[in-house]
Amino acid sequence: MQKGTNKQEALYNFLFKCYLSKQSFSVDEAVEATGYEPSTIATYIRKKLLHHLVEVNKNLKSYYVINEIEQYENFYQFVEHMSQTSRKVKDQHDQFH
């Protein structure tokens, strides 16, 4: 089980807050809520979070969080998904080597 960081926990809480309140968010708002750099948030959205979001406005880079976020029963599952070497990828690698 991965421990996670304060920024990851802030992102987790921010995404769930947006989801539960049905409020869209911008990249800038996510940056402010988490302390991550804009490029990091953009990368997370593109590589890890896209299937949890619906883009509201491409020019404003704003999104709604959709119910796919509920697949994480807790923060630690979210951290596992967000890690660069998630268990699923590692398991697939181990299966073929």
VENHU-V406852 format. One record per residue. N is the residue number from 1. SS is DSSP state (H for helix, E for strand, C for the rest). OMEGA is omega in whole degrees, 0 to 359 (none if undefined). D_LAST is the distance of its C-alpha to the last C-alpha in Angstrom with 1 decimal. Layout:
# VENHU-V406852
N,SS,OMEGA,D_LAST  N,SS,OMEGA,D_LAST
This chain:
# VENHU-V406852
1,C,180,22.9  2,C,184,23.7  3,C,182,27.3  4,C,180,28.1  5,C,177,30.9  6,H,180,34.5  7,H,177,33.9  8,H,179,31.1  9,H,178,33.5  10,H,178,36.2  11,H,177,34.2  12,H,181,33.3  13,H,180,37.0  14,H,181,38.2  15,H,179,36.2  16,H,177,37.3  17,H,179,40.9  18,H,180,40.9  19,H,184,39.5  20,H,180,42.0  21,H,181,44.9  22,C,178,43.9  23,C,174,44.5  24,C,177,42.8  25,E,175,41.6  26,E,175,41.4  27,H,180,38.9  28,H,178,41.8  29,H,178,42.3  30,H,177,38.7  31,H,181,38.9  32,H,183,42.1  33,H,188,40.8  34,H,185,37.6  35,C,175,38.3  36,C,173,35.3  37,C,178,36.1  38,H,180,36.7  39,H,178,33.8  40,H,178,31.4  41,H,180,32.9  42,H,179,32.7  43,H,178,29.0  44,H,179,28.3  45,H,183,30.4  46,H,188,28.6  47,H,188,25.0  48,H,190,25.1  49,H,188,28.5  50,H,181,29.6  51,H,176,29.1  52,H,188,31.3  53,E,170,34.1  54,E,180,36.8  55,E,181,38.2  56,E,183,42.0  57,E,183,43.2  58,C,181,41.1  59,C,180,43.8  60,C,182,44.0  61,C,180,40.2  62,E,189,41.0  63,E,165,39.0  64,E,174,39.3  65,E,181,36.7  66,C,189,36.2  67,H,176,35.4  68,H,180,31.6  69,H,181,31.9  70,H,179,32.8  71,H,178,29.2  72,C,181,29.0  73,C,180,30.9  74,C,182,31.0  75,H,184,30.4  76,H,175,27.2  77,H,177,25.5  78,H,179,26.8  79,H,179,25.4  80,H,179,21.9  81,H,185,22.2  82,H,182,23.8  83,C,183,21.3  84,C,177,19.4  85,C,182,16.1  86,C,182,16.8  87,H,181,15.1  88,H,179,14.5  89,H,179,12.5  90,H,179,10.6  91,H,178,10.0  92,H,178,8.9  93,H,181,6.4  94,H,181,5.2  95,H,185,5.8  96,C,180,3.8  97,C,none,0.0
